[in-house]
Amino acid sequence: MYLRWMVRKDENGVDFGVWSHIKPSQLVCPVDVHVARVAARLGMIEKAEANWRTAVQLTEQLKELDPEDPVKYDFALFGLGVVEKYV
């Protein structure tokens, strides 16, 4: 998550974008239990497990949506899992 904040730049000031030597396309999507549950429900990953293998698998799926910035979707997945209790 820290890498996302430091690498990505957004207009809302959530992501600071102060590290220009790493590209957003090089980031791996952070996965917690909420993200894993939603991603599994959407068929983006095989199992709802919060581990490195899942993070890489999810990132590869998200690269199909945006190869330049796949990690931008992590907050939406997290929000569905926490706020909306998407199961």
C-alpha positions in Angstrom: 0.0 0.0 0.0 2.8 2.4 0.8 4.4 1.8 -2.6 1.1 2.7 -4.2 0.9 6.0 -2.3 4.4 6.9 -3.2 4.4 5.9 -6.9 0.9 6.7 -8.1 -0.3 10.3 -8.6 -3.9 11.3 -8.4 -5.9 14.5 -8.5 -7.5 13.9 -5.0 -4.2 13.8 -3.1 -4.7 10.2 -1.9 -1.6 9.0 -3.8 1.3 11.3 -3.6 3.3 10.2 -6.6 6.7 11.4 -5.3 8.7 8.4 -6.5 9.1 8.7 -10.3 11.7 5.9 -10.6 9.0 3.2 -10.2 6.2 3.0 -12.7 2.6 2.3 -11.6 2.7 -0.7 -14.0 5.4 -2.3 -11.8 3.2 -2.3 -8.7 1.5 -5.4 -7.3 -2.0 -5.0 -6.0 -2.2 -5.3 -2.2 -4.5 -8.0 -1.1 -6.2 -8.3 2.3 -9.2 -10.5 3.2 -11.7 -8.0 1.8 -10.0 -7.6 -1.6 -9.5 -11.4 -1.8 -13.1 -12.1 -1.1 -14.4 -9.6 -3.7 -11.8 -10.6 -6.3 -12.7 -14.3 -5.9 -16.4 -13.5 -6.1 -15.8 -11.6 -9.4 -13.8 -14.6 -10.7 -10.5 -12.7 -10.9 -8.6 -15.1 -8.6 -8.9 -18.8 -7.9 -9.2 -18.7 -4.1 -10.0 -16.0 -1.6 -6.6 -16.1 0.1 -4.6 -13.0 1.1 -1.1 -14.1 0.0 1.6 -13.1 -2.5 0.5 -15.6 -5.1 -3.0 -14.1 -5.0 -1.7 -10.6 -5.2 0.3 -11.5 -8.4 -2.7 -13.3 -9.9 -5.0 -10.4 -9.2 -2.5 -7.9 -10.6 -2.3 -9.8 -13.8 -6.1 -9.8 -14.1 -6.2 -6.0 -13.4 -3.5 -5.4 -16.1 -6.1 -6.6 -18.6 -8.2 -3.6 -17.5 -5.3 -1.1 -17.4 -1.8 -2.3 -18.1 -0.3 1.0 -17.2 -1.9 1.3 -13.8 -3.5 -1.9 -12.6 -3.3 -1.1 -8.9 -5.8 1.8 -9.2 -8.6 -0.7 -8.7 -7.5 -1.9 -5.3 -9.6 0.7 -3.3 -12.7 -0.2 -5.2 -12.3 -3.9 -4.5 -11.5 -3.1 -0.8 -14.5 -0.8 -0.6 -16.9 -3.4 -1.9 -15.6 -5.9 0.6 -15.7 -3.5 3.6 -18.4 -0.9 3.1 -20.8 -2.9 0.9 -20.0 -6.2 2.5 -20.0 -7.7 -1.0 -20.0 -11.5 -0.5 
